[in-house]
Every structure is written in C-alpha cells, then in structure tokens.
C-alpha cells in the first residue's frame, strides 16, 4: 500500500507499525516526535484504541450538499472516518494531524478499503502549518480551535465551497477548568471571524458546550444569501437539506474518533 509521507521519522515509524509503505510529499515539517500534541494524541490513539472510522456528522452533512469539484481537507483529523467517506465517493482528500499514530490507523483502513490513492496524509503542527489558498471544495476542522488556522482555512476554501468547523465554547471551561481559554470560541465565533464573501448556513450550539459552523464561500459576483431572489433553486436546496438533516438528528449521530 502506498501513502504520502512527511519527512518526520515518527510518521514512517507509525506507518511501518501498521504495515503501510509511504512515499514523499511536499510541505514536510521537522520531526514532531517530541511535540506536546503529538505525544498527547499518540497516547490516546496508541495501544488498546479501536478506531470506529465513523464520519463526523458535520462532514456527512457537508458532503451531502452542493459542492464544486475539488479536494476535501480534514484538519486535526485523527483517524478520520470523514476522509474515508469522501474518498469512498471518489473525492481526493488531504488529512492533517500531529498524531502519526492516528494517521497510521487511517492509512491502514484506507488501504483495506482500496482508497490509498485518493488520500494524502500530512503529519504537521497545525499551530504553524497552513493549507494552500483557494484549493478545497470542503475544509473541515472539528474539536480544534486556533484563530490563525481558521483564517487560513477560510482562505483555503474554493469558490462555491464549504467551510465546516466545530469547537468548544467558553462555556466548556465550567466543566473543564483546565481547558485553556485560547482553545475556546468566544461569543459569536467562528462566524463573526469569517471574511467577506461567505454565507453562514448553520451556526448552532450543541450539547457538550461546543458550537458548529457551516458556511459557503460565494462565487464571483454572487450576491449574499439574504439578497438572493426567491426561487434560487440551488440555495433553497442547500437550506432545505441542512434543515432536514438537523431535524433528522444528524447532531445526535454517534461521535467519531477525532478530537
């Protein structure tokens, strides 16, 4: 099985443990073996962890909607069931995570499903790594919050594409006092941080003190959603599907293996 690789030794070691061979890719970062996020998430996904590969409900919703051609990127992916869902539908996927163990689990499952050639893994520190602008039909990040990354993620959405995000709100610190404030959304975020040119399809607070956003980047010369003339079928279809999925309990689907 062939999979893309970072220069970091830890991703090579992880994939060898999962019987996955790898090939070089661009955007390599220095070795992350001692990075705190790598150590923390490798411990979670290490011995005894059984990945479910359940796609995140936000990914299920976004992938059911109108999307332009182009790849999907999952940031802070873990052993992403969302990536497998998108690749299974024929879409190219990039996954980025600090945990080489999580990426190894995903690599093994992708190989088992025959999806290796559609998935690129990037072992990287999301505190510094950034996606290429204007490149992705869908950008997803769940369980992770960094304002700098959010700005870069929004810039990475292609015209007509979607940005999906879920993270803890400040309310989460009541039950998790050790949770740093910088990892939590302030009131109105992340929608309030979107650049011009995005329409918010969903921003809602969920149980567990998390907030979910789904937003679409408008195409050139396309008016904002609230200014669109009634009868615009595509927008009505998006709105109807979004509402329908929420009513049918997408938010209550079993949570996946990610953050």
BELJO-V645042 format. One record per backbone hydrogen bond with DSSP energy under -1.0 kcal/mol. NH is the residue of the N-H (numbers start at 1). CO is the residue of the C=O. If there is no record, write none. Layout:
BEGIN
NH&CO / NH&CO
END
This chain:
BEGIN
5&23 / 12&8 / 13&9 / 14&10 / 15&11 / 16&12 / 17&13 / 18&14 / 19&16 / 20&15 / 21&1 / 23&3 / 25&5 / 35&32 / 39&35 / 40&36 / 41&37 / 42&38 / 43&39 / 44&40 / 45&41 / 49&46 / 60&56 / 61&57 / 62&58 / 63&59 / 65&62 / 72&92 / 73&138 / 74&94 / 75&140 / 76&96 / 77&96 / 80&78 / 84&80 / 85&81 / 86&82 / 87&83 / 88&84 / 90&87 / 91&86 / 93&118 / 94&72 / 95&120 / 96&74 / 97&122 / 103&99 / 104&100 / 105&101 / 106&102 / 107&103 / 108&104 / 109&105 / 110&106 / 111&107 / 112&108 / 113&109 / 115&110 / 118&115 / 119&116 / 120&93 / 122&95 / 124&97 / 128&125 / 129&125 / 134&155 / 135&156 / 136&156 / 137&71 / 138&71 / 139&162 / 140&73 / 141&164 / 143&166 / 150&146 / 151&147 / 152&148 / 153&149 / 154&150 / 155&151 / 156&152 / 157&154 / 158&136 / 160&217 / 161&158 / 162&137 / 163&215 / 164&139 / 165&213 / 166&141 / 167&211 / 169&209 / 170&185 / 172&169 / 173&170 / 174&171 / 176&172 / 179&176 / 183&180 / 184&181 / 185&168 / 189&186 / 192&188 / 193&190 / 194&191 / 199&216 / 201&214 / 202&214 / 204&212 / 206&210 / 211&167 / 212&204 / 213&165 / 214&202 / 215&163 / 216&199 / 217&161 / 218&197 / 222&219 / 227&224 / 228&225 / 232&229 / 236&232 / 237&233 / 238&234 / 239&235 / 240&236 / 241&237 / 242&238 / 243&239 / 244&240 / 245&241 / 246&242 / 247&243 / 248&244 / 249&246 / 250&245 / 252&249 / 253&250
END
